[in-house]
C-alpha cells in the first residue's frame, strides 16, 4: 500500500471536502429523478394529463406502455449522448463551465416538463434533462477525482453515491406527499424540486476553483498553481505542497511528451487501452450487480408477494442504501483497499440475489403463487442488497473508475464509460419484464439466479484484473500503468515520479538559498 502523499486528516482537508461536496451535489439530480419519475406514473394528477381514463383501474386512469418507455428511455438517451461527448467539450472548456451548462439545460428541461400538457413536448423535456444529467454525473466525478488528495480520494469521489442516495430518499418523500393530489401539481411539485440543486450549484460554482490538472493540460500553469493553493488551503505545509505541485507538473509533462493529442481514439491506444477497458468494466459491474433490476422492480415484487406497504418498504430500502454509503465511505478510508471492498460487495450482492431466487423457487414465484414468507424474504434481502451495493460497489465504483484513467483522457474515458453504464441500465430495464412478467417467462424473483451469476463474474474481474490503487497519486498511477505493471504487483511497484519531485523541490530550495546568500 502506498503511503499517504499529502499529510492531514479529513478535517484538515475540510476546504477540499467542502468543495467536493458542492460539486458532487450535482449527482443528487440523478438520484431524485430516478426515484421520483416512477411514482409520477402512478399519480392520478399525472395520468389525467398524459394517460387515459380506465374505469377498471383503481386509480381511474391508465397509461400507455409506449409513453412509459419513452419517459425513461429518452432520459437515458440524453444522458448517453452528453456523457459520450463530454471529452470533446472538455477539450475546450473546463469542468466548471460544463456544470454551469448542465444547470442551464436542466432549468430549461424542468420548465418544459412543468408547463406542457403535450406528450411530444414532455418527451423533449426528458431528453434535455438527460443531457443535463450526463454532464452532471461525468464532470462532477471527474472534478472531485482531480482535486482530492491521494489518501482521501476514495472518500471524496464516493460523495457521488452519497448524494445520489440523498436524492433518492428526497424524491420518494416528495412523491409520497404529492401522490394523493388530483391536479397537475401532483407531478409539477416533484419536477419543480429539480430546480433547487442546480440553482444552488450555479451560484456555489463561482467560489469553486477550476481543476488544477485541467488547467495544466491547457498550459495555464500559473492559474493551476493558484487553484491548487486555494483547494489545499492550510491543510499541508509549504514543503508538502511543493512536492505535490511538482509531481503534478511532471506528470502532465510526461503525459504530453508521450502523447500530444487528446482524442476519442487515444483511449484505445497503448497503455490507455488497458485503462479504458478496466474503467468500462468497473462501470459495467454496477449494472451486473442487478441494482437497476431491483430499483426498477422491487415495488412490483413486494406487491405480488402480498406486502401491503410496498411504497414504504421501497423508501426503507433507499434508507438502507444511504446507511450503506456512509459505512462504505468509512471503510474505503480506514478499513479496505479498492479491490477488497469491491469483491466484498459483489459477493454480498450475489448472495442476496441468490437468496431471493431460492425463496421464490421454494415458496413459489410469479404473480400468483407467492407466499407471505417469500415476500418477507425478498424484502429482507433487498434491504441487505441495497446496503452492501451502496456501501461497496456503489461507493467505490466512481473512485476506481476515475483513477483508472489517464489525466489527459479522463473526461473522454469516464464520459464514455458513463454512457456505457446508461445503456446497460436501459437494457436491464427494457428486458427485465420479459423474465418476470406472468405473460412471459414468469420467473419472478427467480430472475435473481442470473444476477447472482453475474455478480460472481464481477468477483473474478475484480480479483484478476483490478489493480489496488488506494493511496496512489494520479501521477503515480500514470507511471505504473505506463510500465505495464500486472494488477497483482501494483501495490509492490516503487514509483520514481514522487522521488523526482522531492529531488526537484530540494534542488530548487538549494538554488534559492544560494541566490539569497549571493545577494
Secondary structure as a PSIPRED ss2 file (coil, helix, strand):
# PSIPRED VFORMAT (PSIPRED V4.0)

   1 X C   1.000  0.000  0.000
   2 X C   1.000  0.000  0.000
   3 X C   1.000  0.000  0.000
   4 X C   1.000  0.000  0.000
   5 X C   1.000  0.000  0.000
   6 X C   1.000  0.000  0.000
   7 X C   1.000  0.000  0.000
   8 X C   1.000  0.000  0.000
   9 X C   1.000  0.000  0.000
  10 X C   1.000  0.000  0.000
  11 X C   1.000  0.000  0.000
  12 X C   1.000  0.000  0.000
  13 X C   1.000  0.000  0.000
  14 X H   0.000  1.000  0.000
  15 X H   0.000  1.000  0.000
  16 X H   0.000  1.000  0.000
  17 X H   0.000  1.000  0.000
  18 X H   0.000  1.000  0.000
  19 X H   0.000  1.000  0.000
  20 X H   0.000  1.000  0.000
  21 X H   0.000  1.000  0.000
  22 X H   0.000  1.000  0.000
  23 X H   0.000  1.000  0.000
  24 X H   0.000  1.000  0.000
  25 X H   0.000  1.000  0.000
  26 X H   0.000  1.000  0.000
  27 X H   0.000  1.000  0.000
  28 X H   0.000  1.000  0.000
  29 X H   0.000  1.000  0.000
  30 X H   0.000  1.000  0.000
  31 X H   0.000  1.000  0.000
  32 X H   0.000  1.000  0.000
  33 X H   0.000  1.000  0.000
  34 X H   0.000  1.000  0.000
  35 X H   0.000  1.000  0.000
  36 X H   0.000  1.000  0.000
  37 X H   0.000  1.000  0.000
  38 X H   0.000  1.000  0.000
  39 X H   0.000  1.000  0.000
  40 X H   0.000  1.000  0.000
  41 X C   1.000  0.000  0.000
  42 X C   1.000  0.000  0.000
  43 X C   1.000  0.000  0.000
  44 X H   0.000  1.000  0.000
  45 X H   0.000  1.000  0.000
  46 X H   0.000  1.000  0.000
  47 X H   0.000  1.000  0.000
  48 X H   0.000  1.000  0.000
  49 X H   0.000  1.000  0.000
  50 X H   0.000  1.000  0.000
  51 X C   1.000  0.000  0.000
  52 X E   0.000  0.000  1.000
  53 X E   0.000  0.000  1.000
  54 X C   1.000  0.000  0.000
  55 X C   1.000  0.000  0.000
  56 X C   1.000  0.000  0.000
  57 X C   1.000  0.000  0.000
  58 X C   1.000  0.000  0.000
  59 X C   1.000  0.000  0.000
  60 X C   1.000  0.000  0.000
  61 X E   0.000  0.000  1.000
  62 X E   0.000  0.000  1.000
  63 X C   1.000  0.000  0.000
  64 X C   1.000  0.000  0.000
  65 X H   0.000  1.000  0.000
  66 X H   0.000  1.000  0.000
  67 X H   0.000  1.000  0.000
  68 X H   0.000  1.000  0.000
  69 X H   0.000  1.000  0.000
  70 X H   0.000  1.000  0.000
  71 X H   0.000  1.000  0.000
  72 X H   0.000  1.000  0.000
  73 X H   0.000  1.000  0.000
  74 X H   0.000  1.000  0.000
  75 X H   0.000  1.000  0.000
  76 X H   0.000  1.000  0.000
  77 X H   0.000  1.000  0.000
  78 X H   0.000  1.000  0.000
  79 X H   0.000  1.000  0.000
  80 X H   0.000  1.000  0.000
  81 X H   0.000  1.000  0.000
  82 X H   0.000  1.000  0.000
  83 X H   0.000  1.000  0.000
  84 X H   0.000  1.000  0.000
  85 X C   1.000  0.000  0.000
  86 X H   0.000  1.000  0.000
  87 X H   0.000  1.000  0.000
  88 X H   0.000  1.000  0.000
  89 X H   0.000  1.000  0.000
  90 X H   0.000  1.000  0.000
  91 X C   1.000  0.000  0.000
  92 X C   1.000  0.000  0.000
  93 X C   1.000  0.000  0.000
  94 X C   1.000  0.000  0.000
  95 X H   0.000  1.000  0.000
  96 X H   0.000  1.000  0.000
  97 X H   0.000  1.000  0.000
  98 X H   0.000  1.000  0.000
  99 X H   0.000  1.000  0.000
 100 X H   0.000  1.000  0.000
 101 X H   0.000  1.000  0.000
 102 X H   0.000  1.000  0.000
 103 X H   0.000  1.000  0.000
 104 X H   0.000  1.000  0.000
 105 X H   0.000  1.000  0.000
 106 X H   0.000  1.000  0.000
 107 X H   0.000  1.000  0.000
 108 X H   0.000  1.000  0.000
 109 X H   0.000  1.000  0.000
 110 X H   0.000  1.000  0.000
 111 X H   0.000  1.000  0.000
 112 X H   0.000  1.000  0.000
 113 X H   0.000  1.000  0.000
 114 X H   0.000  1.000  0.000
 115 X H   0.000  1.000  0.000
 116 X C   1.000  0.000  0.000
 117 X C   1.000  0.000  0.000
 118 X C   1.000  0.000  0.000
 119 X H   0.000  1.000  0.000
 120 X H   0.000  1.000  0.000
 121 X H   0.000  1.000  0.000
 122 X H   0.000  1.000  0.000
 123 X H   0.000  1.000  0.000
 124 X H   0.000  1.000  0.000
 125 X H   0.000  1.000  0.000
 126 X H   0.000  1.000  0.000
 127 X H   0.000  1.000  0.000
 128 X H   0.000  1.000  0.000
 129 X H   0.000  1.000  0.000
 130 X H   0.000  1.000  0.000
 131 X H   0.000  1.000  0.000
 132 X H   0.000  1.000  0.000
 133 X H   0.000  1.000  0.000
 134 X H   0.000  1.000  0.000
 135 X H   0.000  1.000  0.000
 136 X H   0.000  1.000  0.000
 137 X H   0.000  1.000  0.000
 138 X H   0.000  1.000  0.000
 139 X H   0.000  1.000  0.000
 140 X H   0.000  1.000  0.000
 141 X H   0.000  1.000  0.000
 142 X H   0.000  1.000  0.000
 143 X H   0.000  1.000  0.000
 144 X H   0.000  1.000  0.000
 145 X H   0.000  1.000  0.000
 146 X H   0.000  1.000  0.000
 147 X H   0.000  1.000  0.000
 148 X C   1.000  0.000  0.000
 149 X C   1.000  0.000  0.000
 150 X H   0.000  1.000  0.000
 151 X H   0.000  1.000  0.000
 152 X H   0.000  1.000  0.000
 153 X H   0.000  1.000  0.000
 154 X H   0.000  1.000  0.000
 155 X H   0.000  1.000  0.000
 156 X H   0.000  1.000  0.000
 157 X H   0.000  1.000  0.000
 158 X C   1.000  0.000  0.000
 159 X H   0.000  1.000  0.000
 160 X H   0.000  1.000  0.000
 161 X H   0.000  1.000  0.000
 162 X H   0.000  1.000  0.000
 163 X H   0.000  1.000  0.000
 164 X H   0.000  1.000  0.000
 165 X H   0.000  1.000  0.000
 166 X H   0.000  1.000  0.000
 167 X H   0.000  1.000  0.000
 168 X H   0.000  1.000  0.000
 169 X H   0.000  1.000  0.000
 170 X H   0.000  1.000  0.000
 171 X H   0.000  1.000  0.000
 172 X H   0.000  1.000  0.000
 173 X H   0.000  1.000  0.000
 174 X H   0.000  1.000  0.000
 175 X H   0.000  1.000  0.000
 176 X H   0.000  1.000  0.000
 177 X H   0.000  1.000  0.000
 178 X H   0.000  1.000  0.000
 179 X C   1.000  0.000  0.000
 180 X C   1.000  0.000  0.000
 181 X C   1.000  0.000  0.000
 182 X C   1.000  0.000  0.000
 183 X C   1.000  0.000  0.000
 184 X C   1.000  0.000  0.000
 185 X H   0.000  1.000  0.000
 186 X H   0.000  1.000  0.000
 187 X H   0.000  1.000  0.000
 188 X H   0.000  1.000  0.000
 189 X H   0.000  1.000  0.000
 190 X H   0.000  1.000  0.000
 191 X H   0.000  1.000  0.000
 192 X H   0.000  1.000  0.000
 193 X C   1.000  0.000  0.000
 194 X H   0.000  1.000  0.000
 195 X H   0.000  1.000  0.000
 196 X H   0.000  1.000  0.000
 197 X H   0.000  1.000  0.000
 198 X H   0.000  1.000  0.000
 199 X H   0.000  1.000  0.000
 200 X H   0.000  1.000  0.000
 201 X H   0.000  1.000  0.000
 202 X H   0.000  1.000  0.000
 203 X H   0.000  1.000  0.000
 204 X H   0.000  1.000  0.000
 205 X H   0.000  1.000  0.000
 206 X H   0.000  1.000  0.000
 207 X H   0.000  1.000  0.000
 208 X C   1.000  0.000  0.000
 209 X C   1.000  0.000  0.000
 210 X C   1.000  0.000  0.000
 211 X C   1.000  0.000  0.000
 212 X H   0.000  1.000  0.000
 213 X H   0.000  1.000  0.000
 214 X H   0.000  1.000  0.000
 215 X H   0.000  1.000  0.000
 216 X H   0.000  1.000  0.000
 217 X H   0.000  1.000  0.000
 218 X C   1.000  0.000  0.000
 219 X C   1.000  0.000  0.000
 220 X C   1.000  0.000  0.000
 221 X H   0.000  1.000  0.000
 222 X H   0.000  1.000  0.000
 223 X H   0.000  1.000  0.000
 224 X H   0.000  1.000  0.000
 225 X H   0.000  1.000  0.000
 226 X H   0.000  1.000  0.000
 227 X H   0.000  1.000  0.000
 228 X H   0.000  1.000  0.000
 229 X H   0.000  1.000  0.000
 230 X H   0.000  1.000  0.000
 231 X H   0.000  1.000  0.000
 232 X H   0.000  1.000  0.000
 233 X C   1.000  0.000  0.000
 234 X C   1.000  0.000  0.000
 235 X C   1.000  0.000  0.000
 236 X C   1.000  0.000  0.000
 237 X C   1.000  0.000  0.000
 238 X H   0.000  1.000  0.000
 239 X H   0.000  1.000  0.000
 240 X H   0.000  1.000  0.000
 241 X H   0.000  1.000  0.000
 242 X H   0.000  1.000  0.000
 243 X H   0.000  1.000  0.000
 244 X H   0.000  1.000  0.000
 245 X H   0.000  1.000  0.000
 246 X H   0.000  1.000  0.000
 247 X H   0.000  1.000  0.000
 248 X H   0.000  1.000  0.000
 249 X H   0.000  1.000  0.000
 250 X H   0.000  1.000  0.000
 251 X H   0.000  1.000  0.000
 252 X H   0.000  1.000  0.000
 253 X H   0.000  1.000  0.000
 254 X H   0.000  1.000  0.000
 255 X H   0.000  1.000  0.000
 256 X H   0.000  1.000  0.000
 257 X H   0.000  1.000  0.000
 258 X H   0.000  1.000  0.000
 259 X C   1.000  0.000  0.000
 260 X C   1.000  0.000  0.000
 261 X C   1.000  0.000  0.000
 262 X C   1.000  0.000  0.000
 263 X C   1.000  0.000  0.000
 264 X H   0.000  1.000  0.000
 265 X H   0.000  1.000  0.000
 266 X H   0.000  1.000  0.000
 267 X H   0.000  1.000  0.000
 268 X H   0.000  1.000  0.000
 269 X C   1.000  0.000  0.000
 270 X C   1.000  0.000  0.000
 271 X H   0.000  1.000  0.000
 272 X H   0.000  1.000  0.000
 273 X H   0.000  1.000  0.000
 274 X H   0.000  1.000  0.000
 275 X H   0.000  1.000  0.000
 276 X H   0.000  1.000  0.000
 277 X H   0.000  1.000  0.000
 278 X H   0.000  1.000  0.000
 279 X H   0.000  1.000  0.000
 280 X H   0.000  1.000  0.000
 281 X H   0.000  1.000  0.000
 282 X H   0.000  1.000  0.000
 283 X H   0.000  1.000  0.000
 284 X H   0.000  1.000  0.000
 285 X H   0.000  1.000  0.000
 286 X H   0.000  1.000  0.000
 287 X H   0.000  1.000  0.000
 288 X H   0.000  1.000  0.000
 289 X C   1.000  0.000  0.000
 290 X C   1.000  0.000  0.000
 291 X H   0.000  1.000  0.000
 292 X H   0.000  1.000  0.000
 293 X H   0.000  1.000  0.000
 294 X H   0.000  1.000  0.000
 295 X H   0.000  1.000  0.000
 296 X H   0.000  1.000  0.000
 297 X H   0.000  1.000  0.000
 298 X H   0.000  1.000  0.000
 299 X H   0.000  1.000  0.000
 300 X H   0.000  1.000  0.000
 301 X H   0.000  1.000  0.000
 302 X H   0.000  1.000  0.000
 303 X H   0.000  1.000  0.000
 304 X H   0.000  1.000  0.000
 305 X C   1.000  0.000  0.000
 306 X C   1.000  0.000  0.000
 307 X C   1.000  0.000  0.000
 308 X C   1.000  0.000  0.000
 309 X C   1.000  0.000  0.000
 310 X H   0.000  1.000  0.000
 311 X H   0.000  1.000  0.000
 312 X H   0.000  1.000  0.000
 313 X H   0.000  1.000  0.000
 314 X H   0.000  1.000  0.000
 315 X H   0.000  1.000  0.000
 316 X H   0.000  1.000  0.000
 317 X H   0.000  1.000  0.000
 318 X H   0.000  1.000  0.000
 319 X H   0.000  1.000  0.000
 320 X H   0.000  1.000  0.000
 321 X H   0.000  1.000  0.000
 322 X H   0.000  1.000  0.000
 323 X H   0.000  1.000  0.000
 324 X H   0.000  1.000  0.000
 325 X H   0.000  1.000  0.000
 326 X H   0.000  1.000  0.000
 327 X H   0.000  1.000  0.000
 328 X H   0.000  1.000  0.000
 329 X H   0.000  1.000  0.000
 330 X H   0.000  1.000  0.000
 331 X H   0.000  1.000  0.000
 332 X H   0.000  1.000  0.000
 333 X H   0.000  1.000  0.000
 334 X H   0.000  1.000  0.000
 335 X C   1.000  0.000  0.000
 336 X C   1.000  0.000  0.000
 337 X C   1.000  0.000  0.000
 338 X H   0.000  1.000  0.000
 339 X H   0.000  1.000  0.000
 340 X H   0.000  1.000  0.000
 341 X H   0.000  1.000  0.000
 342 X H   0.000  1.000  0.000
 343 X H   0.000  1.000  0.000
 344 X H   0.000  1.000  0.000
 345 X H   0.000  1.000  0.000
 346 X H   0.000  1.000  0.000
 347 X H   0.000  1.000  0.000
 348 X H   0.000  1.000  0.000
 349 X H   0.000  1.000  0.000
 350 X H   0.000  1.000  0.000
 351 X H   0.000  1.000  0.000
 352 X H   0.000  1.000  0.000
 353 X H   0.000  1.000  0.000
 354 X H   0.000  1.000  0.000
 355 X H   0.000  1.000  0.000
 356 X H   0.000  1.000  0.000
 357 X H   0.000  1.000  0.000
 358 X H   0.000  1.000  0.000
 359 X H   0.000  1.000  0.000
 360 X H   0.000  1.000  0.000
 361 X H   0.000  1.000  0.000
 362 X H   0.000  1.000  0.000
 363 X H   0.000  1.000  0.000
 364 X C   1.000  0.000  0.000
 365 X C   1.000  0.000  0.000
 366 X C   1.000  0.000  0.000
 367 X C   1.000  0.000  0.000
 368 X C   1.000  0.000  0.000
 369 X C   1.000  0.000  0.000
 370 X C   1.000  0.000  0.000
 371 X C   1.000  0.000  0.000
 372 X H   0.000  1.000  0.000
 373 X H   0.000  1.000  0.000
 374 X H   0.000  1.000  0.000
 375 X H   0.000  1.000  0.000
 376 X H   0.000  1.000  0.000
 377 X H   0.000  1.000  0.000
 378 X H   0.000  1.000  0.000
 379 X H   0.000  1.000  0.000
 380 X H   0.000  1.000  0.000
 381 X H   0.000  1.000  0.000
 382 X H   0.000  1.000  0.000
 383 X H   0.000  1.000  0.000
 384 X H   0.000  1.000  0.000
 385 X H   0.000  1.000  0.000
 386 X H   0.000  1.000  0.000
 387 X H   0.000  1.000  0.000
 388 X H   0.000  1.000  0.000
 389 X H   0.000  1.000  0.000
 390 X H   0.000  1.000  0.000
 391 X H   0.000  1.000  0.000
 392 X H   0.000  1.000  0.000
 393 X H   0.000  1.000  0.000
 394 X H   0.000  1.000  0.000
 395 X H   0.000  1.000  0.000
 396 X H   0.000  1.000  0.000
 397 X H   0.000  1.000  0.000
 398 X H   0.000  1.000  0.000
 399 X H   0.000  1.000  0.000
 400 X H   0.000  1.000  0.000
 401 X H   0.000  1.000  0.000
 402 X H   0.000  1.000  0.000
 403 X H   0.000  1.000  0.000
 404 X H   0.000  1.000  0.000
 405 X C   1.000  0.000  0.000
 406 X C   1.000  0.000  0.000
 407 X H   0.000  1.000  0.000
 408 X H   0.000  1.000  0.000
 409 X H   0.000  1.000  0.000
 410 X H   0.000  1.000  0.000
 411 X H   0.000  1.000  0.000
 412 X H   0.000  1.000  0.000
 413 X H   0.000  1.000  0.000
 414 X H   0.000  1.000  0.000
 415 X H   0.000  1.000  0.000
 416 X H   0.000  1.000  0.000
 417 X H   0.000  1.000  0.000
 418 X H   0.000  1.000  0.000
 419 X H   0.000  1.000  0.000
 420 X H   0.000  1.000  0.000
 421 X H   0.000  1.000  0.000
 422 X H   0.000  1.000  0.000
 423 X H   0.000  1.000  0.000
 424 X H   0.000  1.000  0.000
 425 X H   0.000  1.000  0.000
 426 X H   0.000  1.000  0.000
 427 X H   0.000  1.000  0.000
 428 X H   0.000  1.000  0.000
 429 X H   0.000  1.000  0.000
 430 X H   0.000  1.000  0.000
 431 X H   0.000  1.000  0.000
 432 X H   0.000  1.000  0.000
 433 X H   0.000  1.000  0.000
 434 X H   0.000  1.000  0.000
 435 X H   0.000  1.000  0.000
 436 X H   0.000  1.000  0.000
 437 X C   1.000  0.000  0.000
 438 X C   1.000  0.000  0.000
 439 X C   1.000  0.000  0.000
 440 X C   1.000  0.000  0.000
 441 X C   1.000  0.000  0.000
 442 X C   1.000  0.000  0.000
 443 X C   1.000  0.000  0.000
 444 X H   0.000  1.000  0.000
 445 X H   0.000  1.000  0.000
 446 X H   0.000  1.000  0.000
 447 X H   0.000  1.000  0.000
 448 X H   0.000  1.000  0.000
 449 X H   0.000  1.000  0.000
 450 X H   0.000  1.000  0.000
 451 X H   0.000  1.000  0.000
 452 X H   0.000  1.000  0.000
 453 X H   0.000  1.000  0.000
 454 X H   0.000  1.000  0.000
 455 X H   0.000  1.000  0.000
 456 X H   0.000  1.000  0.000
 457 X H   0.000  1.000  0.000
 458 X H   0.000  1.000  0.000
 459 X H   0.000  1.000  0.000
 460 X H   0.000  1.000  0.000
 461 X H   0.000  1.000  0.000
 462 X H   0.000  1.000  0.000
 463 X H   0.000  1.000  0.000
 464 X H   0.000  1.000  0.000
 465 X C   1.000  0.000  0.000
 466 X C   1.000  0.000  0.000
 467 X C   1.000  0.000  0.000
 468 X C   1.000  0.000  0.000
 469 X C   1.000  0.000  0.000
 470 X C   1.000  0.000  0.000
 471 X C   1.000  0.000  0.000
 472 X C   1.000  0.000  0.000
 473 X C   1.000  0.000  0.000
 474 X H   0.000  1.000  0.000
 475 X H   0.000  1.000  0.000
 476 X H   0.000  1.000  0.000
 477 X H   0.000  1.000  0.000
 478 X H   0.000  1.000  0.000
 479 X H   0.000  1.000  0.000
 480 X H   0.000  1.000  0.000
 481 X H   0.000  1.000  0.000
 482 X H   0.000  1.000  0.000
 483 X C   1.000  0.000  0.000
 484 X C   1.000  0.000  0.000
 485 X C   1.000  0.000  0.000
 486 X C   1.000  0.000  0.000
 487 X H   0.000  1.000  0.000
 488 X H   0.000  1.000  0.000
 489 X H   0.000  1.000  0.000
 490 X H   0.000  1.000  0.000
 491 X H   0.000  1.000  0.000
 492 X H   0.000  1.000  0.000
 493 X C   1.000  0.000  0.000
 494 X C   1.000  0.000  0.000
 495 X C   1.000  0.000  0.000
 496 X C   1.000  0.000  0.000
 497 X H   0.000  1.000  0.000
 498 X H   0.000  1.000  0.000
 499 X H   0.000  1.000  0.000
 500 X H   0.000  1.000  0.000
 501 X H   0.000  1.000  0.000
 502 X H   0.000  1.000  0.000
 503 X H   0.000  1.000  0.000
 504 X H   0.000  1.000  0.000
 505 X H   0.000  1.000  0.000
 506 X H   0.000  1.000  0.000
 507 X H   0.000  1.000  0.000
 508 X H   0.000  1.000  0.000
 509 X H   0.000  1.000  0.000
 510 X H   0.000  1.000  0.000
 511 X H   0.000  1.000  0.000
 512 X H   0.000  1.000  0.000
 513 X H   0.000  1.000  0.000
 514 X H   0.000  1.000  0.000
 515 X H   0.000  1.000  0.000
 516 X H   0.000  1.000  0.000
 517 X H   0.000  1.000  0.000
 518 X H   0.000  1.000  0.000
 519 X C   1.000  0.000  0.000
